[in-house]
Amino acid sequence: MLTKLVGINHVALEVDSIDAALEFYGRFFELHLRGVAPGMAFIDIGDQFVALAEGREQGPDDGRHFGLVVDDKDRVRAALEAADVDIEPGPRLDFRDPWGNRIEIVDYRDIQFTKAPAVLAGMGLEALVKREPAIEQLREKGLL
């Protein structure tokens, strides 16, 4: 029997400067630091985290990206536009940070990704409700 994947614990992003990265991301997201180590910072996302690591060595990412789940995608779009951050063309909300990391923003209400009720409550998001297409996807997979 094969081992089942359960989730993603964290994603690590390479940046030139931890301080600059915290300032950049802090313009768009409420940040809660789990911890800081030499050349690293760990940003809590409920029961998961994003690690920032100093030392970007590659060029900008094109196809390679990761998705951040938010409580309000439209609010992120407005904040990115107000800060004159270039948004990638297309139907998604993708942008690049100053180090070339490509980030896709997805709305929690629209995807089948879920957080346990206790985690949502701990994050102050207990009122966040899935929209019908996401609920249907969860039902189809027997996850709801």
NORDATA-V752253 format. One record per pair of residues at least 24 apart in sequence whose C-alpha atoms are under 6 Angstrom apart, sorted by the first residue. I is the first residue (numbers start at 1). J is the second residue. D is the distance in whole Angstrom. If there is no record, write none. Layout:
i = <I,I>
j = <J,J>
d = <D,D>
//
This chain:
i = <9,10,10,10,11,12,12,12,13,13,14,14,14,14,15,15,15,15,15,16,16,16,17,60,61,61,61,65,65,66,67,67,67,68,69,69,69,70,70,71,71,72,73,110,112>
j = <48,48,49,50,50,50,51,52,52,53,53,54,55,56,53,54,55,56,99,54,55,56,54,100,100,101,102,102,103,103,103,104,105,105,106,107,108,107,108,107,108,107,107,134,138>
d = <5,6,5,5,5,6,4,6,5,6,5,6,6,5,6,5,6,5,6,5,5,6,6,4,6,6,6,5,6,5,6,4,6,5,5,6,6,5,6,6,6,6,5,5,6>
//
